[in-house]
């Protein structure tokens, strides 16, 4: 086996469709977590990272598959954020 030269043409990358299944499983797992949550399941920083990761991973999917997932993600994220805020407002205040 020879060492590749700096001037060798790049090898063709794998077809994107071959790499999408792990991304789909991850995205559906995040959605499952949100659907089952009554309040925000993550802290502020983790939620921000989850959102960025979700959008980055979803961008690899075909548009017709990506759009419904992103809409559902934001629908569920809004729901748990609102539920978390309401719970905090209902909590007794400490004097």
C-alpha positions in Angstrom: 0.0 0.0 0.0 1.5 3.3 -1.0 1.1 6.6 0.8 -1.2 8.9 -1.1 0.4 11.9 -2.8 -0.6 15.5 -2.1 -1.5 15.6 -5.7 -3.7 12.5 -5.9 -7.3 13.3 -6.7 -9.6 13.1 -3.7 -11.5 9.9 -3.2 -15.3 10.2 -3.7 -17.2 10.6 -0.5 -19.8 8.2 0.5 -23.3 8.9 -0.7 -25.1 11.1 1.8 -28.1 8.7 1.9 -25.8 6.0 3.4 -25.0 8.2 6.4 -28.5 9.5 7.2 -29.9 6.6 9.3 -27.9 7.5 12.5 -29.0 11.1 12.1 -32.6 10.1 11.8 -32.4 8.0 14.9 -30.8 10.8 16.8 -33.4 13.4 15.7 -36.3 11.1 16.5 -34.8 10.4 19.9 -34.6 14.1 20.7 -38.2 14.5 19.6 -39.3 11.5 21.7 -37.6 13.1 24.7 -39.5 16.4 24.2 -42.8 14.7 23.5 -42.6 12.8 26.8 -41.4 15.8 28.8 -43.8 17.7 31.0 -41.3 20.5 31.5 -37.9 21.4 29.9 -35.8 18.2 30.2 -32.5 20.0 29.9 -30.8 23.0 31.4 -30.5 26.3 29.5 -27.0 25.5 28.0 -27.9 21.9 27.1 -31.2 23.1 25.5 -29.3 25.6 23.4 -26.8 22.9 22.3 -29.6 20.5 21.5 -31.3 23.1 19.3 -28.1 23.8 17.4 -27.4 20.1 17.0 -30.9 19.3 15.9 -30.8 22.0 13.2 -27.4 21.0 12.0 -28.3 17.3 11.8 -31.6 18.0 10.2 -30.0 20.1 7.5 -28.4 16.9 6.1 -31.9 15.4 5.4 -33.9 16.0 2.3 -36.1 19.1 2.6 -39.4 17.2 2.6 -38.2 15.1 5.5 -36.4 17.9 7.3 -39.2 20.5 7.5 -41.8 18.5 9.4 -39.1 17.4 11.9 -37.9 20.9 12.5 -41.5 22.2 12.9 -42.3 19.4 15.4 -39.1 20.2 17.3 -40.0 23.8 17.7 -43.6 23.0 18.6 -42.5 20.6 21.3 -39.7 22.9 22.5 -42.1 25.8 22.8 -44.6 23.6 24.7 -42.0 22.5 27.3 -40.6 26.0 27.7 -44.1 27.4 28.4 -44.9 24.6 30.8 -41.6 25.2 32.6 -42.3 29.0 32.9 -45.9 28.3 34.1 -44.6 25.9 36.7 -42.1 28.4 37.9 -44.8 31.1 38.2 -47.0 28.7 40.2 -44.3 27.7 42.6 -44.5 29.2 46.1 -42.2 32.1 46.7 -39.7 32.0 49.5 -39.7 35.1 51.7 
